[in-house]
Amino acid sequence: MTHNAAVYEYTPDLSANIIKAAEVAYHEVAITKDVAILSVPRMRECRDLSVLLGLELAAEGIVYGVDSRNGITCDEHKYLTIATNLGELVIDPSWKQFAPIGPINPVYPDTAIRSREDMEIMAAKAGISFEDRQLWSPKGTYEEPDNRPIQERIASAIDIVA
């Protein structure tokens, strides 16, 4: 879901600005969590990273959208989107958290800047499960899991029947 008013031309400069902003976000999370900066892209810190990345992009005058999906291995995964001449691009600084444990091929960037389709292809090549790859699908193209606590789901079902 894109809330962008601006449509940017996708250029190496735009990509470099996004990556620079993500590096600032990684640094801030590393300091806050007292961890090595190299471990941050694989941490389950999508909310913090997306907020920090968004603040950096806003400071650069870059308009972005915020998107999220419920997942199998996480309650909610947040990331940013940006409208470009190439279409909507996903900007995900924490996509690597879904990769299998172990080294990830260094050809895969820490911060993903991809179309939804390319994001799913890259995630598949990185070994991310089919279920987790759905996190980057357009809303409505798959059924998101209901991650509410069991008590809420039961109460909701009772309200529907009553």
C-alpha positions, 0 to 999 in steps of 0.5 A: 500500500503506497501513500506516496505523493511523489514519483521518483526517477530511479537513479543510482543517486536515489539508491545511494541515498536510501542505502546511506539512510539505512546505514544510519538506521543500522548504526542507531540500532547497533548502538541502542541494542549494544550489538555489532553493526554487521548483525543488525540486518538479520535482527528482528528489528523491522519496526525500529529500522523502518522508523529510523530509515523513514526519518532519514529519508524524510530528512532528505526530502524523500517521500515514502510509504509504510507497509506491513504484513502478518507473517508465519514467523513474525506477528508483523513485518514492517518496511517502506515503499517508494513510488518510482518511474519503475513502479512501486519499490519495496525498501526493506532494511531487515529482510535478511531476518527471514533467511536461514541461519548461516552465511548469506551470499554477499551479493545480496544487499543488506537493504533491499530496494526491489519491486515486489516481484524482484523482492520475492525472487531475491528472497527465494534465491536467498533461501527464504521460505515461500510463506515468508516471501509472501510478506512482500506480495501485494496486499490481498494476493494471499491470506495473511495469518491471524496472529491475534492471541487465541483469546481475541480470536475466540472472542471474535468468533463468539461475537460473530455467532451471537 
